């Protein structure tokens, strides 16, 4: 994902190759990384924790797709 594509409030998937992807929402956009809050976590990334993630490790997610998969909190 490119920095120009990212915006505050955007839903993204992030993680490295071979690692389970995590659903998060962008809180702040910086030049090299975005600050995100985890929405659908795992043991190593619990819900509500914040991470600084490089844009290269993020993929945009359509809001409707995430809602259909029940990954967003009610």
PQR file with spaces between the fields and no chain letter, atoms N, CA, C, O and H, PARSE charges and radii, in Angstrom:
ATOM       1  N    UNK     1       0.845   -1.170    0.000 -0.4000 1.5000
ATOM       2  CA   UNK     1       0.000    0.000    0.000 -0.0000 2.0000
ATOM       3  C    UNK     1       0.893    1.237    0.000  0.5500 1.7000
ATOM       4  O    UNK     1       1.940    1.246    0.649 -0.5500 1.4000
ATOM       5  N    UNK     2       0.501    2.249   -0.701 -0.4000 1.5000
ATOM       6  CA   UNK     2       1.241    3.508   -0.772 -0.0000 2.0000
ATOM       7  C    UNK     2       0.758    4.477    0.308  0.5500 1.7000
ATOM       8  O    UNK     2      -0.394    4.405    0.734 -0.5500 1.4000
ATOM       9  H    UNK     2      -0.349    2.242   -1.228  0.4000 1.0000
ATOM      10  N    UNK     3       1.619    5.366    0.745 -0.4000 1.5000
ATOM      11  CA   UNK     3       1.269    6.349    1.764 -0.0000 2.0000
ATOM      12  C    UNK     3       0.118    7.236    1.306  0.5500 1.7000
ATOM      13  O    UNK     3      -0.735    7.610    2.112 -0.5500 1.4000
ATOM      14  H    UNK     3       2.556    5.425    0.399  0.4000 1.0000
ATOM      15  N    UNK     4       0.085    7.573    0.028 -0.4000 1.5000
ATOM      16  CA   UNK     4      -0.956    8.447   -0.512 -0.0000 2.0000
ATOM      17  C    UNK     4      -2.351    7.824   -0.442  0.5500 1.7000
ATOM      18  O    UNK     4      -3.350    8.543   -0.436 -0.5500 1.4000
ATOM      19  H    UNK     4       0.777    7.270   -0.627  0.4000 1.0000
ATOM      20  N    UNK     5      -2.424    6.496   -0.389 -0.4000 1.5000
ATOM      21  CA   UNK     5      -3.706    5.795   -0.310 -0.0000 2.0000
ATOM      22  C    UNK     5      -4.271    5.799    1.107  0.5500 1.7000
ATOM      23  O    UNK     5      -5.481    5.667    1.291 -0.5500 1.4000
ATOM      24  H    UNK     5      -1.612    5.912   -0.394  0.4000 1.0000
ATOM      25  N    UNK     6      -3.416    5.949    2.099 -0.4000 1.5000
ATOM      26  CA   UNK     6      -3.831    5.838    3.498 -0.0000 2.0000
ATOM      27  C    UNK     6      -4.493    7.117    3.983  0.5500 1.7000
ATOM      28  O    UNK     6      -4.095    8.221    3.609 -0.5500 1.4000
ATOM      29  H    UNK     6      -2.433    6.056    1.950  0.4000 1.0000
ATOM      30  N    UNK     7      -5.524    6.949    4.831 -0.4000 1.5000
ATOM      31  CA   UNK     7      -6.164    8.091    5.471 -0.0000 2.0000
ATOM      32  C    UNK     7      -6.704    7.658    6.834  0.5500 1.7000
ATOM      33  O    UNK     7      -6.950    6.476    7.070 -0.5500 1.4000
ATOM      34  H    UNK     7      -5.847    6.053    5.134  0.4000 1.0000
ATOM      35  N    UNK     8      -6.880    8.617    7.711 -0.4000 1.5000
ATOM      36  CA   UNK     8      -7.358    8.344    9.063 -0.0000 2.0000
ATOM      37  C    UNK     8      -8.755    7.733    8.992  0.5500 1.7000
ATOM      38  O    UNK     8      -9.616    8.216    8.257 -0.5500 1.4000
ATOM      39  H    UNK     8      -6.679    9.578    7.519  0.4000 1.0000
ATOM      40  N    UNK     9      -8.969    6.674    9.759 -0.4000 1.5000
ATOM      41  CA   UNK     9     -10.249    5.981    9.790 -0.0000 2.0000
ATOM      42  C    UNK     9     -10.347    4.811    8.838  0.5500 1.7000
ATOM      43  O    UNK     9     -11.322    4.061    8.873 -0.5500 1.4000
ATOM      44  H    UNK     9      -8.269    6.282   10.357  0.4000 1.0000
ATOM      45  N    UNK    10      -9.347    4.645    7.988 -0.4000 1.5000
ATOM      46  CA   UNK    10      -9.340    3.561    7.003 -0.0000 2.0000
ATOM      47  C    UNK    10      -9.097    2.216    7.680  0.5500 1.7000
ATOM      48  O    UNK    10      -8.311    2.120    8.622 -0.5500 1.4000
ATOM      49  H    UNK    10      -8.554    5.255    7.960  0.4000 1.0000
ATOM      50  N    UNK    11      -9.768    1.193    7.199 -0.4000 1.5000
ATOM      51  CA   UNK    11      -9.609   -0.166    7.707 -0.0000 2.0000
ATOM      52  C    UNK    11      -8.535   -0.873    6.889  0.5500 1.7000
ATOM      53  O    UNK    11      -8.565   -0.831    5.659 -0.5500 1.4000
ATOM      54  H    UNK    11     -10.407    1.271    6.434  0.4000 1.0000
ATOM      55  N    UNK    12      -7.578   -1.529    7.567 -0.4000 1.5000
ATOM      56  CA   UNK    12      -6.473   -2.201    6.875 -0.0000 2.0000
ATOM      57  C    UNK    12      -6.197   -3.566    7.499  0.5500 1.7000
ATOM      58  O    UNK    12      -6.570   -3.837    8.641 -0.5500 1.4000
ATOM      59  H    UNK    12      -7.554   -1.563    8.566  0.4000 1.0000
ATOM      60  N    UNK    13      -5.537   -4.410    6.721 -0.4000 1.5000
ATOM      61  CA   UNK    13      -4.977   -5.667    7.210 -0.0000 2.0000
ATOM      62  C    UNK    13      -3.473   -5.462    7.273  0.5500 1.7000
ATOM      63  O    UNK    13      -2.894   -4.871    6.361 -0.5500 1.4000
ATOM      64  H    UNK    13      -5.234   -4.190    5.794  0.4000 1.0000
ATOM      65  N    UNK    14      -2.831   -5.940    8.334 -0.4000 1.5000
ATOM      66  CA   UNK    14      -1.370   -5.849    8.371 -0.0000 2.0000
ATOM      67  C    UNK    14      -0.779   -7.118    8.959  0.5500 1.7000
ATOM      68  O    UNK    14      -1.412   -7.826    9.743 -0.5500 1.4000
ATOM      69  H    UNK    14      -3.301   -6.420    9.074  0.4000 1.0000
ATOM      70  N    UNK    15       0.457   -7.381    8.552 -0.4000 1.5000
ATOM      71  CA   UNK    15       1.177   -8.553    9.022 -0.0000 2.0000
ATOM      72  C    UNK    15       2.240   -8.937    8.015  0.5500 1.7000
ATOM      73  O    UNK    15       2.211   -8.509    6.861 -0.5500 1.4000
ATOM      74  H    UNK    15       0.971   -6.806    7.916  0.4000 1.0000
ATOM      75  N    UNK    16       3.167   -9.741    8.463 -0.4000 1.5000
ATOM      76  CA   UNK    16       4.250  -10.207    7.592 -0.0000 2.0000
ATOM      77  C    UNK    16       3.825  -11.481    6.879  0.5500 1.7000
ATOM      78  O    UNK    16       2.828  -12.106    7.240 -0.5500 1.4000
ATOM      79  H    UNK    16       3.191  -10.088    9.401  0.4000 1.0000
ATOM      80  N    UNK    17       4.595  -11.859    5.857 -0.4000 1.5000
ATOM      81  CA   UNK    17       4.345  -13.098    5.134 -0.0000 2.0000
ATOM      82  C    UNK    17       4.465  -14.281    6.090  0.5500 1.7000
ATOM      83  O    UNK    17       5.394  -14.342    6.896 -0.5500 1.4000
ATOM      84  H    UNK    17       5.405  -11.350    5.564  0.4000 1.0000
ATOM      85  N    UNK    18       3.529  -15.215    6.001 -0.4000 1.5000
ATOM      86  CA   UNK    18       3.541  -16.387    6.853 -0.0000 2.0000
ATOM      87  C    UNK    18       2.942  -16.146    8.227  0.5500 1.7000
ATOM      88  O    UNK    18       2.861  -17.070    9.037 -0.5500 1.4000
ATOM      89  H    UNK    18       2.775  -15.166    5.347  0.4000 1.0000
ATOM      90  N    UNK    19       2.526  -14.932    8.496 -0.4000 1.5000
ATOM      91  CA   UNK    19       1.943  -14.559    9.782 -0.0000 2.0000
ATOM      92  C    UNK    19       0.449  -14.294    9.566  0.5500 1.7000
ATOM      93  O    UNK    19       0.048  -13.864    8.484 -0.5500 1.4000
ATOM      94  H    UNK    19       2.592  -14.182    7.838  0.4000 1.0000
ATOM      95  N    UNK    20      -0.366  -14.545   10.576 -0.4000 1.5000
ATOM      96  CA   UNK    20      -1.785  -14.266   10.411 -0.0000 2.0000
ATOM      97  C    UNK    20      -1.989  -12.749   10.314  0.5500 1.7000
ATOM      98  O    UNK    20      -1.359  -11.986   11.045 -0.5500 1.4000
ATOM      99  H    UNK    20      -0.041  -14.895   11.454  0.4000 1.0000
ATOM     100  N    UNK    21      -2.871  -12.322    9.410 -0.4000 1.5000
ATOM     101  CA   UNK    21      -3.128  -10.908    9.211 -0.0000 2.0000
ATOM     102  C    UNK    21      -4.051  -10.378   10.297  0.5500 1.7000
ATOM     103  O    UNK    21      -4.924  -11.093   10.788 -0.5500 1.4000
ATOM     104  H    UNK    21      -3.383  -12.942    8.816  0.4000 1.0000
ATOM     105  N    UNK    22      -3.853   -9.129   10.662 -0.4000 1.5000
ATOM     106  CA   UNK    22      -4.610   -8.480   11.723 -0.0000 2.0000
ATOM     107  C    UNK    22      -5.403   -7.326   11.131  0.5500 1.7000
ATOM     108  O    UNK    22      -4.877   -6.564   10.319 -0.5500 1.4000
ATOM     109  H    UNK    22      -3.144   -8.548   10.263  0.4000 1.0000
ATOM     110  N    UNK    23      -6.668   -7.188   11.531 -0.4000 1.5000
ATOM     111  CA   UNK    23      -7.510   -6.082   11.079 -0.0000 2.0000
ATOM     112  C    UNK    23      -7.319   -4.910   12.032  0.5500 1.7000
ATOM     113  O    UNK    23      -7.375   -5.072   13.251 -0.5500 1.4000
ATOM     114  H    UNK    23      -7.095   -7.806   12.191  0.4000 1.0000
ATOM     115  N    UNK    24      -7.090   -3.719   11.458 -0.4000 1.5000
ATOM     116  CA   UNK    24      -6.861   -2.527   12.274 -0.0000 2.0000
ATOM     117  C    UNK    24      -7.437   -1.301   11.570  0.5500 1.7000
ATOM     118  O    UNK    24      -7.740   -1.334   10.378 -0.5500 1.4000
ATOM     119  H    UNK    24      -7.044   -3.588   10.468  0.4000 1.0000
ATOM     120  N    UNK    25      -7.581   -0.217   12.335 -0.4000 1.5000
ATOM     121  CA   UNK    25      -8.056    1.053   11.793 -0.0000 2.0000
ATOM     122  C    UNK    25      -6.949    2.089   11.978  0.5500 1.7000
ATOM     123  O    UNK    25      -6.335    2.163   13.043 -0.5500 1.4000
ATOM     124  H    UNK    25      -7.334   -0.189   13.304  0.4000 1.0000
ATOM     125  N    UNK    26      -6.694    2.889   10.941 -0.4000 1.5000
ATOM     126  CA   UNK    26      -5.638    3.903   10.985 -0.0000 2.0000
ATOM     127  C    UNK    26      -6.075    5.065   11.879  0.5500 1.7000
ATOM     128  O    UNK    26      -7.157    5.627   11.715 -0.5500 1.4000
ATOM     129  H    UNK    26      -7.192    2.829   10.076  0.4000 1.0000
ATOM     130  N    UNK    27      -5.196    5.407   12.830 -0.4000 1.5000
ATOM     131  CA   UNK    27      -5.436    6.532   13.734 -0.0000 2.0000
ATOM     132  C    UNK    27      -4.678    7.786   13.305  0.5500 1.7000
ATOM     133  O    UNK    27      -5.174    8.904   13.446 -0.5500 1.4000
ATOM     134  H    UNK    27      -4.316    4.950   12.962  0.4000 1.0000
ATOM     135  N    UNK    28      -3.463    7.583   12.776 -0.4000 1.5000
ATOM     136  CA   UNK    28      -2.619    8.704   12.388 -0.0000 2.0000
ATOM     137  C    UNK    28      -1.736    8.291   11.224  0.5500 1.7000
ATOM     138  O    UNK    28      -1.227    7.170   11.192 -0.5500 1.4000
ATOM     139  H    UNK    28      -3.060    6.675   12.661  0.4000 1.0000
ATOM     140  N    UNK    29      -1.553    9.195   10.264 -0.4000 1.5000
ATOM     141  CA   UNK    29      -0.730    8.934    9.091 -0.0000 2.0000
ATOM     142  C    UNK    29       0.574    9.725    9.229  0.5500 1.7000
ATOM     143  O    UNK    29       0.551   10.950    9.342 -0.5500 1.4000
ATOM     144  H    UNK    29      -1.966   10.105   10.290  0.4000 1.0000
ATOM     145  N    UNK    30       1.690    9.033    9.218 -0.4000 1.5000
ATOM     146  CA   UNK    30       3.021    9.636    9.307 -0.0000 2.0000
ATOM     147  C    UNK    30       3.768    9.389    8.003  0.5500 1.7000
ATOM     148  O    UNK    30       3.292    8.610    7.178 -0.5500 1.4000
ATOM     149  H    UNK    30       1.709    8.038    9.126  0.4000 1.0000
ATOM     150  N    UNK    31       4.929   10.028    7.782 -0.4000 1.5000
ATOM     151  CA   UNK    31       5.649    9.845    6.522 -0.0000 2.0000
ATOM     152  C    UNK    31       6.058    8.398    6.215  0.5500 1.7000
ATOM     153  O    UNK    31       5.934    7.967    5.069 -0.5500 1.4000
ATOM     154  H    UNK    31       5.315   10.662    8.452  0.4000 1.0000
ATOM     155  N    UNK    32       6.535    7.648    7.192 -0.4000 1.5000
ATOM     156  CA   UNK    32       7.025    6.285    6.935 -0.0000 2.0000
ATOM     157  C    UNK    32       6.084    5.202    7.427  0.5500 1.7000
ATOM     158  O    UNK    32       6.076    4.098    6.881 -0.5500 1.4000
ATOM     159  H    UNK    32       6.636    7.998    8.123  0.4000 1.0000
ATOM     160  N    UNK    33       5.291    5.495    8.448 -0.4000 1.5000
ATOM     161  CA   UNK    33       4.416    4.492    9.070 -0.0000 2.0000
ATOM     162  C    UNK    33       3.099    5.127    9.468  0.5500 1.7000
ATOM     163  O    UNK    33       2.985    6.348    9.581 -0.5500 1.4000
ATOM     164  H    UNK    33       5.297    6.391    8.891  0.4000 1.0000
ATOM     165  N    UNK    34       2.111    4.279    9.677 -0.4000 1.5000
ATOM     166  CA   UNK    34       0.816    4.741   10.185 -0.0000 2.0000
ATOM     167  C    UNK    34       0.599    4.146   11.559  0.5500 1.7000
ATOM     168  O    UNK    34       0.971    2.999   11.804 -0.5500 1.4000
ATOM     169  H    UNK    34       2.204    3.287    9.585  0.4000 1.0000
ATOM     170  N    UNK    35       0.000    4.915   12.463 -0.4000 1.5000
ATOM     171  CA   UNK    35      -0.371    4.398   13.780 -0.0000 2.0000
ATOM     172  C    UNK    35      -1.757    3.795   13.632  0.5500 1.7000
ATOM     173  O    UNK    35      -2.687    4.460   13.176 -0.5500 1.4000
ATOM     174  H    UNK    35      -0.303    5.847   12.263  0.4000 1.0000
ATOM     175  N    UNK    36      -1.892    2.522   14.023 -0.4000 1.5000
ATOM     176  CA   UNK    36      -3.162    1.810   13.888 -0.0000 2.0000
ATOM     177  C    UNK    36      -3.598    1.247   15.231  0.5500 1.7000
ATOM     178  O    UNK    36      -2.774    1.026   16.119 -0.5500 1.4000
ATOM     179  H    UNK    36      -1.137    1.982   14.393  0.4000 1.0000
ATOM     180  N    UNK    37      -4.898    1.015   15.373 -0.4000 1.5000
ATOM     181  CA   UNK    37      -5.443    0.349   16.555 -0.0000 2.0000
ATOM     182  C    UNK    37      -6.049   -0.970   16.090  0.5500 1.7000
ATOM     183  O    UNK    37      -6.795   -1.005   15.112 -0.5500 1.4000
ATOM     184  H    UNK    37      -5.567    1.194   14.652  0.4000 1.0000
ATOM     185  N    UNK    38      -5.731   -2.044   16.787 -0.4000 1.5000
ATOM     186  CA   UNK    38      -6.173   -3.382   16.402 -0.0000 2.0000
ATOM     187  C    UNK    38      -7.662   -3.546   16.699  0.5500 1.7000
ATOM     188  O    UNK    38      -8.129   -3.226   17.792 -0.5500 1.4000
ATOM     189  H    UNK    38      -5.124   -2.016   17.581  0.4000 1.0000
ATOM     190  N    UNK    39      -8.401   -4.050   15.705 -0.4000 1.5000
ATOM     191  CA   UNK    39      -9.836   -4.304   15.846 -0.0000 2.0000
ATOM     192  C    UNK    39     -10.100   -5.786   16.034  0.5500 1.7000
ATOM     193  O    UNK    39     -10.912   -6.179   16.871 -0.5500 1.4000
ATOM     194  H    UNK    39      -8.022   -4.310   14.817  0.4000 1.0000
ATOM     195  N    UNK    40      -9.411   -6.608   15.249 -0.4000 1.5000
ATOM     196  CA   UNK    40      -9.566   -8.064   15.343 -0.0000 2.0000
ATOM     197  C    UNK    40      -8.180   -8.641   15.583  0.5500 1.7000
ATOM     198  O    UNK    40      -7.393   -8.790   14.648 -0.5500 1.4000
ATOM     199  H    UNK    40      -8.751   -6.288   14.569  0.4000 1.0000
ATOM     200  N    UNK    41      -7.881   -8.966   16.831 -0.4000 1.5000
ATOM     201  CA   UNK    41      -6.532   -9.356   17.187 -0.0000 2.0000
ATOM     202  C    UNK    41      -6.336  -10.842   17.376  0.5500 1.7000
ATOM     203  O    UNK    41      -7.215  -11.655   17.089 -0.5500 1.4000
ATOM     204  H    UNK    41      -8.520   -8.845   17.591  0.4000 1.0000
ATOM     205  N    UNK    42      -5.156  -11.172   17.867 -0.4000 1.5000
ATOM     206  CA   UNK    42      -4.776  -12.537   18.213 -0.0000 2.0000
ATOM     207  C    UNK    42      -3.981  -12.459   19.509  0.5500 1.7000
ATOM     208  O    UNK    42      -3.971  -11.414   20.159 -0.5500 1.4000
ATOM     209  H    UNK    42      -4.442  -10.511   18.101  0.4000 1.0000
ATOM     210  N    UNK    43      -3.317  -13.537   19.895 -0.4000 1.5000
ATOM     211  CA   UNK    43      -2.573  -13.556   21.160 -0.0000 2.0000
ATOM     212  C    UNK    43      -1.474  -12.485   21.210  0.5500 1.7000
ATOM     213  O    UNK    43      -1.313  -11.804   22.223 -0.5500 1.4000
ATOM     214  H    UNK    43      -3.325  -14.386   19.367  0.4000 1.0000
ATOM     215  N    UNK    44      -0.733  -12.343   20.129 -0.4000 1.5000
ATOM     216  CA   UNK    44       0.375  -11.388   20.123 -0.0000 2.0000
ATOM     217  C    UNK    44      -0.067   -9.950   19.854  0.5500 1.7000
ATOM     218  O    UNK    44       0.668   -9.006   20.143 -0.5500 1.4000
ATOM     219  H    UNK    44      -0.863  -12.895   19.306  0.4000 1.0000
ATOM     220  N    UNK    45      -1.268   -9.789   19.300 -0.4000 1.5000
ATOM     221  CA   UNK    45      -1.800   -8.455   19.011 -0.0000 2.0000
ATOM     222  C    UNK    45      -3.233   -8.358   19.538  0.5500 1.7000
ATOM     223  O    UNK    45      -4.178   -8.497   18.762 -0.5500 1.4000
ATOM     224  H    UNK    45      -1.865  -10.556   19.065  0.4000 1.0000
ATOM     225  N    UNK    46      -3.413   -8.124   20.840 -0.4000 1.5000
ATOM     226  CA   UNK    46      -4.767   -8.082   21.405 -0.0000 2.0000
ATOM     227  C    UNK    46      -5.571   -6.872   20.905  0.5500 1.7000
ATOM     228  O    UNK    46      -5.001   -5.859   20.502 -0.5500 1.4000
ATOM     229  H    UNK    46      -2.646   -8.011   21.471  0.4000 1.0000
ATOM     230  N    UNK    47      -6.888   -6.997   20.938 -0.4000 1.5000
ATOM     231  CA   UNK    47      -7.789   -5.931   20.514 -0.0000 2.0000
ATOM     232  C    UNK    47      -7.521   -4.684   21.348  0.5500 1.7000
ATOM     233  O    UNK    47      -7.384   -4.758   22.570 -0.5500 1.4000
ATOM     234  H    UNK    47      -7.351   -7.820   21.265  0.4000 1.0000
ATOM     235  N    UNK    48      -7.448   -3.542   20.678 -0.4000 1.5000
ATOM     236  CA   UNK    48      -7.258   -2.273   21.354 -0.0000 2.0000
ATOM     237  C    UNK    48      -5.823   -1.800   21.456  0.5500 1.7000
ATOM     238  O    UNK    48      -5.586   -0.644   21.807 -0.5500 1.4000
ATOM     239  H    UNK    48      -7.560   -3.482   19.686  0.4000 1.0000
ATOM     240  N    UNK    49      -4.854   -2.661   21.159 -0.4000 1.5000
ATOM     241  CA   UNK    49      -3.460   -2.213   21.244 -0.0000 2.0000
ATOM     242  C    UNK    49      -3.112   -1.409   19.980  0.5500 1.7000
ATOM     243  O    UNK    49      -3.724   -1.581   18.926 -0.5500 1.4000
ATOM     244  H    UNK    49      -5.047   -3.600   20.874  0.4000 1.0000
ATOM     245  N    UNK    50      -2.124   -0.539   20.118 -0.4000 1.5000
ATOM     246  CA   UNK    50      -1.725    0.342   19.021 -0.0000 2.0000
ATOM     247  C    UNK    50      -0.355   -0.073   18.499  0.5500 1.7000
ATOM     248  O    UNK    50       0.530   -0.464   19.260 -0.5500 1.4000
ATOM     249  H    UNK    50      -1.626   -0.400   20.975  0.4000 1.0000
ATOM     250  N    UNK    51      -0.205    0.022   17.182 -0.4000 1.5000
ATOM     251  CA   UNK    51       1.043   -0.348   16.520 -0.0000 2.0000
ATOM     252  C    UNK    51       1.415    0.729   15.508  0.5500 1.7000
ATOM     253  O    UNK    51       0.537    1.380   14.943 -0.5500 1.4000
ATOM     254  H    UNK    51      -0.924    0.339   16.564  0.4000 1.0000
ATOM     255  N    UNK    52       2.715    0.919   15.278 -0.4000 1.5000
ATOM     256  CA   UNK    52       3.215    1.737   14.180 -0.0000 2.0000
ATOM     257  C    UNK    52       3.596    0.776   13.073  0.5500 1.7000
ATOM     258  O    UNK    52       4.533   -0.009   13.219 -0.5500 1.4000
ATOM     259  H    UNK    52       3.429    0.390   15.737  0.4000 1.0000
ATOM     260  N    UNK    53       2.869    0.837   11.964 -0.4000 1.5000
ATOM     261  CA   UNK    53       3.028   -0.156   10.901 -0.0000 2.0000
ATOM     262  C    UNK    53       3.509    0.507    9.611  0.5500 1.7000
ATOM     263  O    UNK    53       2.918    1.495    9.175 -0.5500 1.4000
ATOM     264  H    UNK    53       2.108    1.475   11.845  0.4000 1.0000
ATOM     265  N    UNK    54       4.577   -0.019    8.988 -0.4000 1.5000
ATOM     266  CA   UNK    54       5.014    0.494    7.686 -0.0000 2.0000
ATOM     267  C    UNK    54       3.936    0.256    6.626  0.5500 1.7000
ATOM     268  O    UNK    54       3.225   -0.748    6.665 -0.5500 1.4000
ATOM     269  H    UNK    54       5.057   -0.821    9.342  0.4000 1.0000
ATOM     270  N    UNK    55       3.829    1.169    5.703 -0.4000 1.5000
ATOM     271  CA   UNK    55       2.803    1.054    4.656 -0.0000 2.0000
ATOM     272  C    UNK    55       2.983   -0.208    3.816  0.5500 1.7000
ATOM     273  O    UNK    55       2.001   -0.750    3.308 -0.5500 1.4000
ATOM     274  H    UNK    55       4.407    1.985    5.671  0.4000 1.0000
ATOM     275  N    UNK    56       4.211   -0.681    3.662 -0.4000 1.5000
ATOM     276  CA   UNK    56       4.483   -1.880    2.868 -0.0000 2.0000
ATOM     277  C    UNK    56       3.840   -3.131    3.466  0.5500 1.7000
ATOM     278  O    UNK    56       3.603   -4.102    2.747 -0.5500 1.4000
ATOM     279  H    UNK    56       5.008   -0.240    4.075  0.4000 1.0000
ATOM     280  N    UNK    57       3.552   -3.122    4.773 -0.4000 1.5000
ATOM     281  CA   UNK    57       2.952   -4.286    5.434 -0.0000 2.0000
ATOM     282  C    UNK    57       1.436   -4.189    5.551  0.5500 1.7000
ATOM     283  O    UNK    57       0.804   -5.063    6.144 -0.5500 1.4000
ATOM     284  H    UNK    57       3.744   -2.333    5.357  0.4000 1.0000
ATOM     285  N    UNK    58       0.848   -3.136    4.991 -0.4000 1.5000
ATOM     286  CA   UNK    58      -0.605   -2.939    5.088 -0.0000 2.0000
ATOM     287  C    UNK    58      -1.298   -3.166    3.747  0.5500 1.7000
ATOM     288  O    UNK    58      -0.732   -2.923    2.681 -0.5500 1.4000
ATOM     289  H    UNK    58       1.361   -2.426    4.509  0.4000 1.0000
ATOM     290  N    UNK    59      -2.539   -3.638    3.834 -0.4000 1.5000
ATOM     291  CA   UNK    59      -3.406   -3.791    2.666 -0.0000 2.0000
ATOM     292  C    UNK    59      -4.752   -3.183    3.021  0.5500 1.7000
ATOM     293  O    UNK    59      -5.273   -3.443    4.105 -0.5500 1.4000
ATOM     294  H    UNK    59      -2.999   -3.835    4.700  0.4000 1.0000
ATOM     295  N    UNK    60      -5.332   -2.372    2.127 -0.4000 1.5000
ATOM     296  CA   UNK    60      -6.640   -1.798    2.431 -0.0000 2.0000
ATOM     297  C    UNK    60      -7.740   -2.859    2.439  0.5500 1.7000
ATOM     298  O    UNK    60      -7.663   -3.851    1.714 -0.5500 1.4000
ATOM     299  H    UNK    60      -4.908   -2.160    1.247  0.4000 1.0000
ATOM     300  N    UNK    61      -8.754   -2.640    3.258 -0.4000 1.5000
ATOM     301  CA   UNK    61      -9.891   -3.554    3.361 -0.0000 2.0000
ATOM     302  C    UNK    61     -11.158   -2.747    3.156  0.5500 1.7000
ATOM     303  O    UNK    61     -11.304   -1.655    3.706 -0.5500 1.4000
ATOM     304  H    UNK    61      -8.816   -1.834    3.846  0.4000 1.0000
ATOM     305  N    UNK    62     -12.077   -3.287    2.361 -0.4000 1.5000
ATOM     306  CA   UNK    62     -13.376   -2.630    2.203 -0.0000 2.0000
ATOM     307  C    UNK    62     -14.165   -2.788    3.490  0.5500 1.7000
ATOM     308  O    UNK    62     -14.186   -3.874    4.070 -0.5500 1.4000
ATOM     309  H    UNK    62     -11.959   -4.173    1.914  0.4000 1.0000
ATOM     310  N    UNK    63     -14.808   -1.734    3.944 -0.4000 1.5000
ATOM     311  CA   UNK    63     -15.590   -1.747    5.181 -0.0000 2.0000
ATOM     312  C    UNK    63     -16.674   -2.816    5.128  0.5500 1.7000
ATOM     313  O    UNK    63     -16.896   -3.517    6.116 -0.5500 1.4000
ATOM     314  H    UNK    63     -14.790   -0.852    3.473  0.4000 1.0000
ATOM     315  N    UNK    64     -17.352   -2.951    3.991 -0.4000 1.5000
ATOM     316  CA   UNK    64     -18.438   -3.927    3.858 -0.0000 2.0000
ATOM     317  C    UNK    64     -17.905   -5.359    3.993  0.5500 1.7000
ATOM     318  O    UNK    64     -18.563   -6.205    4.596 -0.5500 1.4000
ATOM     319  H    UNK    64     -17.172   -2.382    3.189  0.4000 1.0000
ATOM     320  N    UNK    65     -16.739   -5.631    3.447 -0.4000 1.5000
ATOM     321  CA   UNK    65     -16.152   -6.963    3.533 -0.0000 2.0000
ATOM     322  C    UNK    65     -15.843   -7.313    4.983  0.5500 1.7000
ATOM     323  O    UNK    65     -16.120   -8.429    5.424 -0.5500 1.4000
ATOM     324  H    UNK    65     -16.204   -4.944    2.956  0.4000 1.0000
ATOM     325  N    UNK    66     -15.281   -6.385    5.713 -0.4000 1.5000
ATOM     326  CA   UNK    66     -14.937   -6.630    7.115 -0.0000 2.0000
ATOM     327  C    UNK    66     -16.194   -6.838    7.954  0.5500 1.7000
ATOM     328  O    UNK    66     -16.204   -7.672    8.858 -0.5500 1.4000
ATOM     329  H    UNK    66     -15.056   -5.479    5.354  0.4000 1.0000
ATOM     330  N    UNK    67     -17.240   -6.094    7.664 -0.4000 1.5000
ATOM     331  CA   UNK    67     -18.487   -6.229    8.406 -0.0000 2.0000
ATOM     332  C    UNK    67     -19.128   -7.584    8.130  0.5500 1.7000
ATOM     333  O    UNK    67     -19.654   -8.210    9.050 -0.5500 1.4000
ATOM     334  H    UNK    67     -17.232   -5.416    6.929  0.4000 1.0000
ATOM     335  N    UNK    68     -19.095   -8.046    6.888 -0.4000 1.5000
ATOM     336  CA   UNK    68     -19.665   -9.343    6.527 -0.0000 2.0000
ATOM     337  C    UNK    68     -18.948  -10.464    7.247  0.5500 1.7000
ATOM     338  O    UNK    68     -19.570  -11.470    7.590 -0.5500 1.4000
ATOM     339  H    UNK    68     -18.668   -7.537    6.141  0.4000 1.0000
ATOM     340  N    UNK    69     -17.656  -10.316    7.485 -0.4000 1.5000
ATOM     341  CA   UNK    69     -16.886  -11.356    8.152 -0.0000 2.0000
ATOM     342  C    UNK    69     -16.954  -11.230    9.676  0.5500 1.7000
ATOM     343  O    UNK    69     -16.308  -12.000   10.387 -0.5500 1.4000
ATOM     344  H    UNK    69     -17.151   -9.498    7.207  0.4000 1.0000
ATOM     345  N    UNK    70     -17.725  -10.270   10.181 -0.4000 1.5000
ATOM     346  CA   UNK    70     -17.921  -10.054   11.620 -0.0000 2.0000
ATOM     347  C    UNK    70     -16.627   -9.801   12.363  0.5500 1.7000
ATOM     348  O    UNK    70     -16.427  -10.328   13.457 -0.5500 1.4000
ATOM     349  H    UNK    70     -18.250   -9.645    9.603  0.4000 1.0000
ATOM     350  N    UNK    71     -15.746   -9.002   11.784 -0.4000 1.5000
ATOM     351  CA   UNK    71     -14.510   -8.671   12.469 -0.0000 2.0000
ATOM     352  C    UNK    71     -14.599   -7.323   13.165  0.5500 1.7000
ATOM     353  O    UNK    71     -13.715   -6.979   13.950 -0.5500 1.4000
ATOM     354  H    UNK    71     -15.909   -8.574   10.895  0.4000 1.0000
ATOM     355  N    UNK    72     -15.641   -6.555   12.898 -0.4000 1.5000
ATOM     356  CA   UNK    72     -15.788   -5.265   13.558 -0.0000 2.0000
ATOM     357  C    UNK    72     -16.578   -5.417   14.846  0.5500 1.7000
ATOM     358  O    UNK    72     -17.537   -6.187   14.894 -0.5500 1.4000
ATOM     359  H    UNK    72     -16.359   -6.834   12.261  0.4000 1.0000
ATOM     360  N    UNK    73     -16.189   -4.691   15.896 -0.4000 1.5000
ATOM     361  CA   UNK    73     -16.954   -4.776   17.142 -0.0000 2.0000
ATOM     362  C    UNK    73     -18.323   -4.129   16.985  0.5500 1.7000
ATOM     363  O    UNK    73     -18.501   -3.219   16.176 -0.5500 1.4000
ATOM     364  H    UNK    73     -15.410   -4.065   15.857  0.4000 1.0000
ATOM     365  N    UNK    74     -19.290   -4.607   17.766 -0.4000 1.5000
ATOM     366  CA   UNK    74     -20.646   -4.054   17.693 -0.0000 2.0000
ATOM     367  C    UNK    74     -20.764   -2.783   18.474  0.5500 1.7000
ATOM     368  O    UNK    74     -21.839   -2.184   18.520 -0.5500 1.4000
ATOM     369  H    UNK    74     -19.146   -5.347   18.423  0.4000 1.0000
